[in-house]
Amino acid sequence: MKRRTFIQQAGVAAGAAVLGPSLLSASKKPVKLTILHTNDTHSNMDPFPANHGKFPNMGGVSARAQQVEKIRAEEDYVILLDAGDIFQGTPYFNKFKGVLEMKAMTELRYDAATMGNHDFDIGLEGFKAARQHASFPFVVANYDFSSTCLKDEVKPYTVLRRGPVKIGVFGIGINLEGLVPAANTAGMVYNDPIGAAKAQVKALQKEGCDVIICLSHLGFEYTTDQISDRVLAASTEGIDIILGGHTHTFLEEPVVLKNSVGQDVIVNQVGYGGLYLGRIDLELIKGGNATAKGKHIAIG
């Protein structure tokens, strides 16, 4: 399976992504930031079987780790993110209740993740027990955990630093009603995704972030009026990149949409099962617009 290039250098081709001005305090020499991401890995620790009808021998945590380490060796500034649904899908989850997945992601040195609906399949206490084995933060801005056991385990956002680049990462989760038994989320309050996203953008702008990334588990798009990544992009401003999950969408290439004030937003999702690793390369320069290009990397 070949890598797919989706965005050419800004100004060279139609559809190029030009993000908002950088706040970099460094010199005017361009700085490259590489963003790697996964979604809906669903406890797929091993490659798909050799006799699989669509994806024989693809995926697997070991092969993903090799790709991630190769890219880290080649690039100066790399972050690794996940858009949720880490749990559920193989006997590994049934046996180890999420602990193995958390340990594997820690070994891969993920920088942040959000929660998908299946990450509630063992309830809040179950998630907390597994989460103790994760060294990276979980971020969800529109789930209020303040009256639950996760009040100190999940934050609205986190801020990462890579060289001179300050990256704000926040999470947005889907409405769990009808997807998760009410008992599994007892005490948690679901809030409006659009309002929560707007609030996080303001907070991260106050933090002086050069890049703002939303880890979304809303789903890419729907035929109904349900809030999706497309709706989120169009209804907000200040988000540079939306990395999505939930709908298991294998995008042929990441999509460049317009936000509420006509600026570019990159939206991407890489299917499910750890079959692909998403990659977006940003080039930032002090006082100038950031440009982006990217690839989908087949695993295995």
C-alpha positions in Angstrom: 0.0 0.0 0.0 1.6 3.3 -1.1 1.9 6.4 1.0 -0.6 9.1 -0.1 0.5 12.7 -0.3 -2.4 15.0 0.3 -1.3 18.7 0.5 1.3 20.3 -1.7 3.4 23.3 -0.6 1.2 26.3 -0.1 0.9 28.4 -3.3 2.0 25.5 -5.6 -1.3 23.7 -6.0 -5.0 24.1 -5.5 -6.2 22.9 -2.1 -3.0 23.8 -0.3 -3.4 24.4 3.4 -2.3 27.7 4.9 -2.8 27.9 8.6 -2.9 30.9 10.8 0.2 33.0 11.7 2.7 31.4 14.0 3.6 33.0 17.4 7.1 31.6 17.3 9.5 33.6 19.4 12.6 32.1 17.7 14.4 33.5 14.6 12.7 33.6 11.2 14.3 30.3 10.2 11.5 27.8 9.4 10.7 25.2 12.0 9.3 21.8 11.0 6.8 20.0 13.2 5.8 16.4 12.4 2.4 15.2 13.8 1.8 11.4 13.8 -1.6 10.1 14.8 -3.9 7.0 15.1 -7.5 6.4 15.9 -9.8 3.5 16.7 -7.0 1.0 17.2 -9.5 -1.2 19.2 -7.0 -3.4 21.0 -5.4 -4.6 17.8 -2.0 -5.5 19.2 -1.1 -8.0 16.5 -1.1 -7.6 12.7 -4.3 -8.7 10.9 -4.2 -12.4 9.9 -2.6 -13.4 6.7 -5.9 -14.7 5.4 -7.8 -11.4 6.1 -9.9 -10.4 3.1 -8.8 -6.7 2.9 -5.8 -6.1 5.1 -3.6 -9.3 5.3 -0.6 -8.9 7.6 -1.2 -5.2 8.1 -1.1 -3.3 11.4 0.3 -4.4 14.7 1.9 -2.4 17.5 5.4 -3.6 16.7 5.3 -2.5 13.1 3.8 0.9 14.1 6.5 1.3 16.7 9.2 0.7 14.0 7.6 3.4 11.8 7.3 5.9 14.6 10.9 5.4 15.7 12.1 5.7 12.1 10.4 9.1 11.8 11.7 10.3 15.1 15.2 9.4 14.0 14.7 11.4 10.8 13.0 14.5 12.2 13.8 17.0 15.0 10.4 17.7 16.3 7.7 14.9 16.4 4.5 14.3 18.4 2.3 11.2 18.5 -1.4 11.5 19.2 -4.5 9.2 19.4 -8.2 10.1 18.8 -9.8 7.5 21.0 -11.4 4.0 21.0 -8.2 2.4 22.3 -10.2 -0.4 23.9 -12.4 -3.2 22.6 -12.1 -5.4 19.6 -9.8 -8.4 20.4 -9.4 -10.9 23.3 -6.5 -8.8 24.6 -9.0 -6.3 25.9 -11.2 -9.0 27.4 -8.2 -10.5 29.2 -6.3 -7.5 30.3 -9.0 -4.8 30.6 -7.1 -2.1 28.8 -3.8 -2.4 30.7 -1.9 -3.9 27.8 -3.1 -1.2 25.4 -2.0 1.5 27.9 1.4 -0.1 28.4 2.0 -0.4 24.6 1.1 3.2 24.0 3.4 4.2 26.8 6.2 2.3 25.2 5.5 4.0 21.9 5.7 7.3 23.8 2.4 8.8 22.8 2.1 12.4 23.8 -1.7 12.7 24.3 -4.9 10.8 23.6 -8.7 11.5 23.8 -11.4 9.0 24.9 -13.8 7.3 22.5 -17.1 5.6 23.5 -15.5 2.2 23.7 -13.0 3.5 26.3 -16.0 3.5 28.7 -16.7 -0.2 28.2 -15.3 -1.1 31.6 -16.8 1.9 33.3 -15.0 4.9 34.8 -13.3 2.8 37.5 -12.1 0.3 34.9 -10.7 3.1 32.8 -9.0 4.6 35.8 -7.3 1.3 36.7 -6.0 0.9 33.2 -5.0 4.5 32.9 -2.5 4.1 35.7 -0.3 2.3 33.2 -0.2 5.3 30.8 2.5 7.9 31.0 0.7 10.3 28.7 -2.3 12.6 29.3 -5.9 12.0 28.3 -7.8 15.1 27.2 -11.6 15.6 26.8 -13.0 19.1 27.1 -16.8 18.4 26.8 -17.0 15.6 29.4 -17.2 16.9 32.9 -15.7 14.3 35.2 -15.5 16.6 38.3 -17.9 14.4 40.3 -16.3 11.1 39.3 -13.2 9.1 39.9 -11.7 10.5 36.8 -11.7 14.1 38.0 -7.9 14.1 38.3 -7.3 11.6 35.4 -8.6 13.5 32.4 -8.0 17.2 31.6 -9.6 19.5 28.9 -6.2 20.1 27.2 -2.5 19.7 27.4 0.4 21.9 26.0 3.4 20.2 24.4 6.7 21.8 23.5 9.0 20.8 20.7 12.0 23.1 20.3 10.5 26.6 19.9 7.1 25.3 19.0 4.2 25.4 21.5 1.4 23.0 20.7 -2.0 23.0 22.3 -4.0 19.7 22.2 -7.5 19.4 23.4 -10.1 16.6 23.1 -13.8 16.5 22.1 -16.0 13.5 22.7 -19.2 12.2 21.1 -22.6 12.1 23.0 -22.5 8.8 24.7 -26.2 8.4 25.1 -27.3 5.2 23.3 -23.6 4.2 22.8 -22.6 3.4 26.4 -24.7 2.1 29.3 -25.6 5.0 31.6 -24.1 3.1 34.6 -20.7 3.2 32.9 -20.6 7.0 33.0 -22.5 7.7 36.2 -21.7 11.2 37.4 -20.2 12.4 34.2 -21.8 15.4 32.4 -21.8 15.7 28.6 -21.5 19.3 27.3 -21.9 20.9 23.9 -18.9 20.1 21.7 -18.9 23.4 19.8 -19.0 25.5 22.9 -16.4 23.4 24.6 -14.1 23.7 21.6 -14.4 27.4 21.4 -13.5 27.7 25.1 -10.4 25.6 24.6 -9.2 27.6 21.7 -9.4 30.7 23.7 -7.5 29.1 26.6 -4.8 27.7 24.3 -4.4 31.1 22.6 -3.9 32.7 26.0 -1.2 30.1 26.6 0.5 31.4 23.4 0.3 28.2 21.4 1.6 28.2 17.9 -0.5 25.3 16.8 -3.9 24.1 18.1 -5.0 20.5 17.5 -8.3 19.0 18.4 -8.4 15.2 19.0 -12.0 14.5 18.1 -14.1 11.4 18.6 -17.2 12.9 17.0 -17.0 11.1 13.6 -16.0 12.5 10.3 -19.5 13.2 8.8 -23.2 12.2 8.9 -26.3 12.4 6.7 -28.1 13.7 9.8 -27.6 16.9 11.8 -25.3 15.1 14.3 -22.2 17.1 15.1 -19.2 15.8 13.2 -15.7 16.9 12.4 -17.0 18.7 9.4 -19.5 20.6 11.5 -16.9 21.3 14.2 -14.5 22.8 11.6 -17.2 25.0 10.1 -18.5 26.2 13.4 -15.3 27.3 15.1 -12.2 29.3 14.5 -8.6 29.0 15.7 -8.3 25.2 15.3 -5.5 24.3 12.9 -5.9 20.5 12.8 -8.8 18.1 13.7 -7.6 14.5 14.1 -10.7 12.4 14.2 -12.1 9.0 15.0 -15.3 7.0 15.7 -16.6 6.5 12.1 -13.6 4.4 11.1 -13.2 6.6 8.0 -10.4 5.7 5.6 -9.9 9.1 4.0 -8.2 8.9 0.6 -6.4 12.0 1.7 -6.8 14.4 4.6 -9.4 17.1 3.9 -8.9 20.8 4.0 -12.0 22.6 5.1 -12.9 26.3 5.9 -13.6 27.4 9.4 -16.2 30.0 10.4 -14.0 32.9 9.2 -12.8 31.3 6.0 -9.4 30.0 7.2 -8.1 26.5 6.4 -8.6 23.6 8.8 -6.9 20.2 8.2 -9.2 17.2 9.1 -7.9 13.7 9.0 -8.8 10.1 10.1 -7.0 6.9 9.3 -9.6 4.2 9.5 -9.3 1.7 12.3 -7.3 -1.1 13.8 -3.9 0.6 13.6 -3.7 -0.2 9.8 -2.4 3.3 9.0 -0.3 5.9 10.7 -1.3 9.5 9.8 1.4 12.0 9.3 1.1 15.8 8.9 4.2 18.0 8.5 3.9 21.7 9.4 6.4 24.3 8.5 6.2 27.3 10.8 8.0 30.7 10.6 7.8 33.6 13.0 5.1 36.1 12.0 4.2 34.1 8.9 1.5 31.5 8.0 2.2 27.9 8.6 2.1 25.5 5.6 1.3 21.8 5.7 1.7 18.6 3.8 1.1 15.0 4.8 1.0 11.3 4.2 -0.9 8.2 5.2 1.6 5.4 6.1 0.5 1.8 5.7 1.6 -0.3 8.7 2.9 -3.8 7.9 
